[in-house]
Amino acid sequence: MNKSDLELMVGDQEQILWRGRPDFKCFLLESIFNSMLPVAVIWALVDGSMIGTIRMASAGAMSGGFGLAFLGFFLLHLMPVWLYVGGVLFSILKYKHTEFIITDKGVYISGGMFTYNYEMKPFTDLSHINIHRGIFDQMLGVGDVIMVCGHTTYNTDTRNGHSNHDHEGFKIYDIPEYQKVFSMLKKLQTDIYADTMYPNDMRPQDNHGYQTQYRGMDQNR
C-alpha cells in the first residue's frame, strides 16, 4: 500500500501510533453551515426578488443586448452566493488533503484546499490538550481534540488554509475516536515532556527519551 504524503513526512525512527481523517458527514455539514450561509441566503433572496420585479416590469425588452446585460449584471452581483457555493463544493477537495498522524515523537496534520499544508508539533511544544464538541459533533458522535502550545509559534491553520500567529497549535477534528486520541496525547505529552526535561546524563539505558525506544504505549497492549 502506498504511503500518503503526510506519512512520508514521518521520520524513519518514529513509530506511528494512530492515524485518521475527519468524519466526512460532519466535515461537510460544518462546511455548509458556516458564517457565510446567512449572507448567501439573504443575498440570493434579495437578488431573486429584484430579478423577478425587473422581468415583470420589462417583459418585452428582455431579449437582445438588454437581456444579456441584465443576465451579466446579476451573475456578477450574485458573487457572494457563488463564493459560498464554491466553498462548499471545494470542501470535498479540502477533505481529501486532510489527515492526522500521531507518532511517538509528535503530531502531524495536513490540510489545505488548492495547496498542501503540513505541520508537525513535538509533544514538548504542547502545554494543554482539550476536547471540543460542537452541535454537529454531538449529533454524529465525533469530536475535536485541541492542542495548545505553551508559547507563541508560527502556525499554519490547516483547516482554513492560511497562516497566523497564535497560542493554539492545531486540531485533530471531527473524529469518532476523540476520547481515545485525547487519552493517548495526554499520556504521550506527559511522559515525553517529563523525559525530555530529565537531565541527559542521568538517563538509564532503557528510558522513554527521544534517543531510546519509547515503551509507554506498549504497556497497555
SERO-4910 file (N, C-alpha, C, O; in steps of 0.05 Angstrom, whole numbers):
BEGIN
 pado doro    nc1    nc2    nc3   cac1   cac2   cac3    cc1    cc2    cc3    oc1    oc2    oc3
  Met    A     17    -24      0      0      0      0     18     25      0     36     27     16
  Asn    A     12     44    -18     28     68    -20     23     86      5      1     88     15
  Lys    A     44     98     13     42    117     36     30    143     27     34    152      4
  Ser    A     15    156     45      4    182     39     26    203     40     48    197     51
  Asp    A     21    227     30     41    248     31     48    255     59     72    260     65
  Leu    A     29    255     77     35    262    105     52    240    118     70    246    134
  Glu    A     46    215    112     61    193    124     90    194    115    108    186    130
  Leu    A     95    204     91    123    207     81    139    227     97    163    227     97
  Met    A    124    245    111    138    266    127    147    255    154    164    267    167
  Val    A    137    231    161    145    219    187    173    208    185    180    195    166
  Gly    A    189    213    206    217    204    206    219    174    207    201    160    217
  Asp    A    242    164    198    246    135    198    247    123    226    241    100    230
  Gln    A    255    139    245    258    130    273    233    133    289    233    128    313
  Glu    A    211    142    276    186    146    291    167    123    286    166    111    265
  Gln    A    151    118    307    131     97    305    103    110    304     96    126    321
  Ile    A     88    103    283     61    114    281     43     99    300     40     74    298
  Leu    A     30    114    318     12    102    338    -17    104    331    -33     87    339
  Trp    A    -24    125    315    -52    128    307    -52    146    282    -35    164    279
  Arg    A    -71    141    265    -75    158    242   -105    159    235   -119    139    241
  Gly    A   -115    181    224   -143    183    218   -149    207    201   -132    223    194
  Arg    A   -175    209    194   -185    231    178   -211    241    191   -223    226    206
  Pro    A   -220    265    184   -246    274    195   -269    257    185   -268    245    163
  Asp    A   -290    257    201   -315    245    192   -327    262    169   -330    286    172
  Phe    A   -332    250    146   -339    265    122   -366    280    126   -369    303    118
  Lys    A   -386    267    139   -412    280    142   -409    305    159   -421    326    152
  Cys    A   -395    303    181   -391    326    199   -375    348    184   -382    371    186
  Phe    A   -354    339    170   -338    358    155   -355    374    135   -352    398    133
  Leu    A   -372    360    121   -389    372    100   -410    391    113   -414    413    103
  Leu    A   -422    382    135   -443    398    148   -430    424    159   -442    446    157
  Glu    A   -406    422    170   -393    446    180   -385    465    158   -383    489    161
  Ser    A   -380    453    134   -373    470    111   -398    484    100   -396    507     90
  Ile    A   -421    471    102   -446    483     93   -456    504    112   -463    527    103
  Phe    A   -457    497    138   -468    516    157   -446    532    170   -439    529    193
  Asn    A   -435    550    154   -413    568    163   -424    596    164   -447    602    159
  Ser    A   -406    615    171   -414    643    175   -424    656    149   -437    677    150
  Met    A   -417    645    126   -425    656    100   -453    649     92   -465    661     75
  Leu    A   -465    628    105   -491    619     97   -513    640     99   -528    644     80
  Pro    A   -516    654    122   -537    675    124   -533    697    103   -553    706     91
  Val    A   -508    705     98   -503    726     77   -511    716     50   -525    730     35
  Ala    A   -504    691     43   -511    680     17   -541    677     13   -552    683     -8
  Val    A   -555    668     34   -584    665     32   -598    692     29   -615    695     11
  Ile    A   -591    712     45   -603    738     43   -597    751     16   -615    763      4
  Trp    A   -572    748      7   -564    760    -19   -580    747    -41   -589    761    -59
  Ala    A   -583    720    -40   -598    706    -62   -627    714    -62   -639    718    -83
  Leu    A   -639    717    -38   -668    725    -36   -672    754    -47   -691    759    -62
  Val    A   -654    772    -39   -657    800    -49   -653    801    -79   -669    814    -93
  Asp    A   -632    788    -89   -628    789   -118   -650    775   -133   -658    783   -155
  Gly    A   -660    753   -121   -682    739   -134   -707    756   -137   -721    756   -157
  Ser    A   -712    771   -115   -735    789   -116   -731    811   -136   -750    818   -151
  Met    A   -707    822   -138   -701    843   -157   -704    833   -186   -714    846   -203
  Ile    A   -694    808   -191   -695    797   -217   -724    793   -226   -732    800   -248
  Gly    A   -741    783   -207   -769    779   -214   -783    805   -219   -799    807   -238
  Thr    A   -778    826   -203   -791    852   -207   -783    865   -234   -800    875   -248
  Ile    A   -757    864   -240   -747    876   -265   -758    861   -289   -765    873   -309
  Arg    A   -760    835   -288   -770    819   -311   -800    825   -316   -808    827   -339
  Met    A   -814    828   -294   -843    834   -298   -847    863   -309   -865    867   -325
  Ala    A   -830    881   -300   -833    909   -309   -824    913   -338   -833    932   -351
  Ser    A   -806    896   -347   -795    900   -375   -795    873   -390   -776    865   -402
  Ala    A   -818    860   -389   -821    834   -401   -815    835   -431   -805    815   -442
  Gly    A   -822    857   -444   -818    858   -473   -791    866   -482   -785    866   -506
  Ala    A   -774    873   -463   -747    883   -470   -725    865   -460   -702    874   -458
  Met    A   -731    840   -454   -711    822   -442   -695    807   -463   -679    789   -456
  Ser    A   -700    813   -488   -685    799   -509   -662    817   -520   -662    841   -514
  Gly    A   -644    805   -535   -623    821   -547   -602    830   -527   -597    817   -507
  Gly    A   -591    854   -532   -569    864   -516   -578    870   -487   -562    866   -468
  Phe    A   -602    880   -483   -611    886   -456   -613    861   -439   -606    861   -416
  Gly    A   -623    839   -451   -625    814   -437   -598    804   -428   -595    794   -406
  Leu    A   -578    806   -446   -551    796   -440   -538    814   -418   -525    803   -400
  Ala    A   -542    840   -419   -532    858   -399   -545    852   -372   -532    853   -351
  Phe    A   -571    848   -373   -586    841   -348   -575    816   -335   -570    815   -311
  Leu    A   -571    795   -352   -561    770   -342   -533    773   -331   -526    763   -309
  Gly    A   -516    787   -346   -488    791   -337   -486    806   -311   -469    799   -294
  Phe    A   -503    826   -308   -502    842   -283   -508    825   -259   -494    827   -238
  Phe    A   -530    810   -261   -538    795   -237   -520    770   -232   -517    761   -209
  Leu    A   -508    759   -253   -488    738   -249   -465    749   -233   -454    735   -215
  Leu    A   -457    774   -239   -435    786   -224   -443    795   -196   -429    792   -177
  His    A   -468    805   -195   -478    815   -169   -483    792   -149   -482    797   -125
  Leu    A   -487    768   -159   -491    745   -142   -464    732   -133   -464    709   -124
  Met    A   -442    746   -136   -416    735   -130   -414    724   -102   -402    702    -98
  Pro    A   -425    737    -81   -423    725    -54   -437    697    -53   -428    680    -38
  Val    A   -458    694    -68   -471    668    -69   -453    647    -82   -451    625    -73
  Trp    A   -441    655   -105   -423    636   -119   -399    629   -101   -390    606   -102
  Leu    A   -389    649    -87   -366    643    -69   -374    623    -47   -358    605    -41
  Tyr    A   -398    626    -36   -407    607    -16   -410    579    -27   -400    560    -16
  Val    A   -424    577    -50   -428    551    -63   -402    538    -71   -398    514    -67
  Gly    A   -384    555    -81   -357    544    -89   -342    534    -64   -329    513    -66
  Gly    A   -344    548    -42   -331    539    -17   -341    512     -8   -326    496      1
  Val    A   -367    508    -10   -379    482     -2   -370    460    -21   -362    438    -12
  Leu    A   -370    466    -47   -362    445    -66   -332    438    -63   -325    415    -65
  Phe    A   -316    459    -58   -287    454    -56   -280    442    -29   -257    433    -25
  Ser    A   -299    440    -11   -293    427     15   -287    398     11   -272    386     27
  Ile    A   -297    386    -10   -291    358    -16   -261    355    -22   -248    336    -14
  Leu    A   -251    375    -38   -222    375    -43   -206    379    -18   -185    366    -14
  Lys    A   -215    397     -1   -202    402     25   -201    377     42   -182    371     55
  Tyr    A   -223    362     41   -225    337     57   -204    317     48   -192    303     64
  Lys    A   -200    315     22   -181    295     12   -152    302     21   -135    284     23
  His    A   -147    327     27   -120    335     35   -116    334     65    -94    339     75
  Thr    A   -137    327     80   -136    328    109   -130    301    121   -144    281    115
  Glu    A   -109    299    137   -102    274    150    -88    281    177    -75    301    179
  Phe    A    -90    263    196    -78    266    222    -61    241    228    -70    218    223
  Ile    A    -37    245    239    -20    223    247     -8    230    274      2    252    279
  Ile    A     -8    211    293      5    213    318     27    193    319     23    169    315
  Thr    A     52    202    325     74    184    328     84    185    356     73    199    373
  Asp    A    106    171    362    117    171    389    134    196    393    147    199    414
  Lys    A    135    214    373    151    239    376    133    264    375    140    284    387
  Gly    A    110    263    361     94    286    359     69    282    342     61    259    337
  Val    A     56    304    334     31    303    319     35    316    292     46    337    290
  Tyr    A     26    302    271     28    312    243     -1    317    233    -19    301    238
  Ile    A     -4    340    220    -30    346    208    -26    358    180     -8    375    176
  Ser    A    -42    349    161    -41    360    134    -68    372    128    -89    363    140
  Gly    A    -69    391    110    -94    403    102    -90    422     78    -70    420     65
  Gly    A   -110    439     74   -108    458     51   -128    451     30   -139    428     29
  Met    A   -134    470     13   -153    466     -9   -140    462    -36   -142    441    -48
  Phe    A   -126    483    -45   -112    481    -71    -82    474    -67    -68    466    -85
  Thr    A    -72    478    -43    -45    472    -36    -44    454    -12    -63    454      4
  Tyr    A    -23    438     -9    -20    421     14     -5    436     36     15    449     30
  Asn    A    -15    434     60     -1    446     83      6    423    103    -12    407    110
  Tyr    A     30    422    112     39    402    131     50    415    155     64    435    153
  Glu    A     43    404    178     54    415    203     58    393    223     42    374    225
  Met    A     80    395    238     86    376    259     93    391    284    108    410    283
  Lys    A     82    382    306     90    393    332     99    371    350     84    351    354
  Pro    A    123    373    362    132    353    381    116    356    407    105    377    413
  Phe    A    115    335    423    100    336    448    111    356    468     96    366    485
  Thr    A    136    363    465    148    383    483    137    411    479    140    428    496
  Asp    A    124    415    456    112    441    450     83    444    461     73    466    463
  Leu    A     71    422    469     44    422    477     41    427    507     54    413    523
  Ser    A     25    446    515     21    452    543     -7    443    553    -10    436    576
  His    A    -27    444    535    -54    436    543    -67    420    520    -61    425    497
  Ile    A    -84    401    528    -98    385    508   -128    385    517   -134    377    540
  Asn    A   -145    394    499   -174    396    506   -191    382    486   -183    377    463
  Ile    A   -216    376    494   -236    365    476   -258    386    472   -267    398    490
  His    A   -266    389    446   -288    407    440   -307    392    422   -299    378    404
  Arg    A   -334    395    428   -354    381    412   -376    401    406   -391    410    423
  Gly    A   -378    408    380   -399    426    372   -425    412    368   -428    388    375
  Ile    A   -444    426    356   -471    415    352   -471    391    334   -482    370    341
  Phe    A   -457    394    311   -456    371    292   -439    349    303   -444    325    298
  Asp    A   -418    355    318   -402    335    331   -419    317    349   -417    292    348
  Gln    A   -435    329    365   -452    314    383   -473    298    369   -480    275    376
  Met    A   -484    309    347   -504    295    332   -492    270    319   -506    249    317
  Leu    A   -467    271    310   -455    249    294   -436    233    311   -423    215    300
  Gly    A   -433    239    337   -416    223    354   -386    226    349   -371    207    352
  Val    A   -378    250    341   -349    256    337   -341    279    355   -357    290    370
  Gly    A   -315    287    354   -306    309    370   -279    319    360   -267    307    342
  Asp    A   -271    342    371   -245    355    364   -226    352    388   -234    356    411
  Val    A   -201    347    382   -180    347    403   -163    371    396   -149    372    376
  Ile    A   -163    391    414   -148    416    410   -123    415    426   -123    411    451
  Met    A   -101    420    413    -74    421    426    -65    450    427    -64    464    407
  Val    A    -58    459    451    -50    487    456    -20    487    462    -10    471    478
  Cys    A     -6    506    450     23    509    455     28    527    479     12    545    485
  Gly    A     50    523    492     57    540    515     70    566    508     76    582    525
  His    A     75    570    482     88    595    473     77    601    445     67    583    431
  Thr    A     80    626    437     71    634    411     89    623    389    113    627    390
  Thr    A     77    610    369     93    599    347     80    607    321     56    614    320
  Tyr    A     95    605    300     84    610    273     69    585    265     80    563    265
  Asn    A     43    588    260     26    565    256     11    567    230      0    588    223
  Thr    A     10    545    215     -6    543    191    -33    531    199    -34    509    209
  Asp    A    -54    546    195    -81    537    201    -89    517    179    -98    525    158
  Thr    A    -86    491    185    -91    471    164   -120    468    158   -127    455    138
  Arg    A   -137    478    175   -166    475    170   -176    497    150   -192    491    133
  Asn    A   -166    521    153   -175    543    137   -156    550    114   -162    567     97
  Gly    A   -132    538    114   -114    543     92    -99    569     93    -92    579     72
  His    A    -94    581    117    -78    605    118    -60    604    143    -65    588    161
  Ser    A    -41    622    145    -21    622    166    -27    645    185    -37    666    177
  Asn    A    -20    641    211    -24    661    231     -7    656    255      4    634    258
  His    A     -5    676    273      9    673    298    -12    670    320    -29    687    322
  Asp    A    -10    649    336    -29    646    358    -17    627    378      5    615    375
  His    A    -32    623    400    -24    605    421    -36    577    417    -27    558    430
  Glu    A    -56    575    400    -68    549    395    -53    535    373    -49    546    351
  Gly    A    -44    511    379    -28    496    359    -45    489    335    -48    504    316
  Phe    A    -57    465    337    -76    457    316    -95    436    327    -93    428    350
  Lys    A   -113    427    310   -134    410    318   -134    383    303   -129    382    279
  Ile    A   -141    362    317   -149    337    305   -180    337    308   -190    333    330
  Tyr    A   -194    342    286   -222    349    289   -240    330    274   -232    316    255
  Asp    A   -265    329    284   -287    313    272   -280    283    270   -285    270    250
  Ile    A   -268    272    291   -260    244    291   -277    228    311   -284    238    332
  Pro    A   -285    203    304   -300    187    322   -285    179    347   -297    175    368
  Glu    A   -258    175    345   -242    166    367   -230    189    383   -207    187    392
  Tyr    A   -245    210    387   -235    233    401   -226    228    430   -207    239    439
  Gln    A   -241    210    444   -234    204    471   -208    187    472   -191    193    489
  Lys    A   -205    168    454   -181    152    453   -157    169    446   -136    167    459
  Val    A   -160    187    427   -138    205    418   -131    224    441   -107    229    445
  Phe    A   -151    235    455   -145    253    477   -129    238    499   -109    249    508
  Ser    A   -137    214    506   -122    199    527    -94    193    518    -75    194    533
  Met    A    -91    185    492    -64    179    481    -46    203    482    -23    201    491
  Leu    A    -56    226    472    -40    250    472    -33    259    500    -10    269    505
  Lys    A    -52    257    518    -46    265    545    -24    249    558     -6    260    571
  Lys    A    -24    223    553     -3    205    564     24    211    551     45    213    564
  Leu    A     24    213    524     48    218    509     60    245    517     84    247    521
  Gln    A     43    265    519     53    292    525     65    293    553     86    305    557
  Thr    A     52    280    572     62    279    600     88    264    601    108    273    614
  Asp    A     89    240    589    113    222    591    137    234    577    159    236    588
  Ile    A    133    243    552    155    252    536    165    280    545    189    285    545
  Tyr    A    147    297    553    155    323    563    172    320    588    193    333    591
  Ala    A    163    303    606    178    298    631    205    285    625    225    292    638
  Asp    A    205    267    606    230    253    600    250    272    587    274    271    592
  Thr    A    240    291    570    258    310    557    270    329    577    293    338    574
  Met    A    255    336    597    265    355    617    284    341    637    298    355    652
  Tyr    A    285    315    636    303    300    655    332    303    645    336    301    621
  Pro    A    351    307    663    379    311    654    389    287    638    385    264    645
  Asn    A    401    293    615    411    272    597    431    253    610    430    229    605
  Asp    A    449    264    627    469    247    639    459    229    661    474    213    672
  Met    A    433    232    668    422    215    688    402    195    677    388    181    691
  Arg    A    400    194    650    382    175    638    392    147    639    416    142    633
  Pro    A    375    128    646    384     99    645    384     90    616    376    104    598
  Gln    A    394     66    612    396     55    585    368     51    573    364     57    549
  Asp    A    350     41    589    323     36    579    305     59    590    296     58    613
  Asn    A    301     79    572    287    103    581    266    111    561    264     99    540
  His    A    250    131    567    229    140    549    238    163    533    221    179    524
  Gly    A    263    167    528    273    190    514    273    188    484    267    167    473
  Tyr    A    279    210    471    279    210    442    301    192    430    297    182    407
  Gln    A    323    188    444    345    172    433    342    143    441    360    127    434
  Thr    A    321    136    455    317    108    463    289    100    454    274    116    443
  Gln    A    282     75    459    256     66    450    234     74    469    236     68    493
  Tyr    A    213     87    459    191     95    477    173     70    481    163     58    462
  Arg    A    168     63    506    153     39    513    128     45    528    114     26    537
  Gly    A    121     71    531     98     78    547     72     67    536     55     58    551
  Met    A     69     67    509     44     58    497     43     27    496     21     16    495
  Asp    A     66     14    497     67    -16    496     56    -28    522     48    -51    522
  Gln    A     56    -13    544     47    -24    569     18    -30    569      8    -46    585
  Asn    A      3    -17    551    -26    -21    550    -34    -43    531    -58    -49    528
  Arg    A    -15    -55    518    -21    -76    498    -21   -103    511    -26   -123    497
***
